[in-house]
Amino acid sequence: MIKSVFAATAALSMSAGAAFAGPYVNVETNAGWAGDDYTGATTDLHVGYEGGLGDSAAWYIQGGPSIVSPDGAESSTEFSGKVGVSAGLTDQLGVYGELSAATTDQEFEDLNVGGKLGLKYSF
């Protein structure tokens, strides 16, 4: 069974500035396996907004329903969201971060929360 319903981060550009600012739709499915045993999938149906922060950084926020489909069990719908930022440190090196959260049993009191922080180096 899937123990966490928050999804992986949307790809963020590490190049100079955001070329587009405004609303978007992001549909993403994340599936899981334990060895060769399929455990299930979560599909996010998010609406978001992104924008630039100066010449070399960008941000986004998105949220919407997540369809949680554990293997061999009935699917359920939760709510999930993400907020993230990326910044170019040099022409080849960028940094990014994301916070995500998802409801559990459609309750906001006990959220599944995750974080991501990374560096991206382009050759």
C-alpha positions as MATLAB code, in Angstrom:
seq = 'MIKSVFAATAALSMSAGAAFAGPYVNVETNAGWAGDDYTGATTDLHVGYEGGLGDSAAWYIQGGPSIVSPDGAESSTEFSGKVGVSAGLTDQLGVYGELSAATTDQEFEDLNVGGKLGLKYSF';
ca = [
       0.000    0.000    0.000;
       1.185    3.495   -0.674;
       2.264    5.143    2.579;
       2.845    8.592    1.143;
       0.775   10.475   -1.425;
       2.899   13.487   -2.133;
       4.401   13.435   -5.625;
       7.829   14.081   -7.058;
       8.811   17.566   -8.017;
       8.017   19.181  -11.346;
      11.126   19.820  -13.415;
      12.564   23.273  -12.831;
      14.763   25.108  -15.269;
      18.123   26.186  -13.937;
      18.782   28.597  -16.794;
      18.567   32.344  -16.432;
      15.097   33.514  -15.468;
      11.684   32.117  -16.253;
      10.683   32.511  -19.878;
       7.000   32.240  -18.978;
       5.040   33.492  -16.009;
       1.450   32.564  -15.414;
      -0.991   29.713  -14.901;
      -0.428   26.104  -15.963;
      -1.843   22.578  -15.581;
       0.352   19.706  -14.390;
      -0.897   16.105  -14.619;
       1.608   13.653  -13.141;
       1.501    9.987  -12.158;
       3.987    8.483   -9.702;
       4.047    4.701   -9.354;
       5.850    2.609   -6.764;
       7.455   -0.808   -6.490;
       9.012   -2.732   -3.596;
      11.466   -4.951   -5.441;
       9.367   -6.434   -8.246;
       6.073   -5.952   -6.346;
       3.943   -3.094   -7.722;
       2.492   -1.132   -4.770;
       0.311    1.422   -6.559;
       0.234    4.882   -8.073;
      -0.791    8.433   -7.264;
      -1.991   10.766  -10.022;
      -1.927   14.512   -9.353;
      -4.311   16.779  -11.251;
      -2.825   20.160  -10.356;
      -3.416   23.736  -11.417;
      -0.581   26.117  -10.703;
       1.014   29.479  -11.190;
       4.685   30.259  -11.813;
       6.719   33.406  -12.071;
      10.187   34.883  -12.086;
      12.249   36.252   -9.229;
      14.731   38.660  -10.736;
      16.995   37.607  -13.587;
      18.005   34.119  -12.468;
      15.313   32.653  -10.215;
      11.766   31.323  -10.505;
       8.974   30.128   -8.201;
       5.794   28.078   -8.530;
       2.785   26.979   -6.514;
       0.341   24.254   -7.527;
      -2.397   22.124   -6.041;
      -5.452   20.008   -6.672;
      -6.837   16.510   -6.310;
      -4.617   13.439   -6.116;
      -6.067   10.055   -7.051;
      -4.412    7.422   -4.853;
      -4.607    3.923   -6.378;
      -2.996    1.254   -4.165;
      -2.460   -2.128   -5.821;
      -5.392   -4.423   -5.071;
      -7.369   -1.806   -3.138;
      -9.991    0.804   -3.908;
      -8.808    4.209   -5.150;
      -9.374    7.337   -3.090;
      -9.068   11.056   -3.728;
      -6.919   13.305   -1.563;
      -5.782   16.920   -1.933;
      -2.136   17.799   -2.532;
      -0.039   20.850   -3.226;
       3.524   21.978   -3.864;
       5.504   25.190   -3.664;
       8.992   25.523   -5.068;
      11.783   27.832   -6.082;
      14.852   27.561   -8.313;
      17.810   29.875   -8.814;
      20.804   29.957  -11.098;
      23.965   30.366   -9.044;
      26.238   30.420  -12.112;
      25.746   29.707  -15.821;
      26.164   25.986  -15.081;
      25.042   25.555  -11.456;
      21.565   25.981  -10.040;
      19.815   25.263   -6.754;
      16.192   24.237   -6.229;
      13.834   23.457   -3.372;
      10.278   22.228   -2.981;
       7.795   21.635   -0.158;
       4.832   19.344   -0.765;
       1.864   18.267    1.326;
      -1.078   15.897    0.912;
      -4.111   15.106    2.998;
      -4.631   11.750    4.697;
      -8.173   10.364    4.596;
      -9.235   13.793    3.275;
      -8.237   15.424    6.571;
      -5.973   18.467    6.815;
      -4.963   17.843   10.468;
      -2.538   14.990    9.662;
      -0.797   15.991    6.427;
       1.908   13.985    4.693;
       4.653   16.576    4.186;
       7.829   16.308    2.137;
      10.728   18.460    1.164;
      13.295   18.467   -1.598;
      16.528   20.428   -1.922;
      19.110   19.958   -4.630;
      21.787   21.248   -6.952;
      21.803   20.872  -10.716;
      25.005   21.122  -12.752;
      24.718   21.478  -16.545;
      27.621   20.515  -18.814;
];
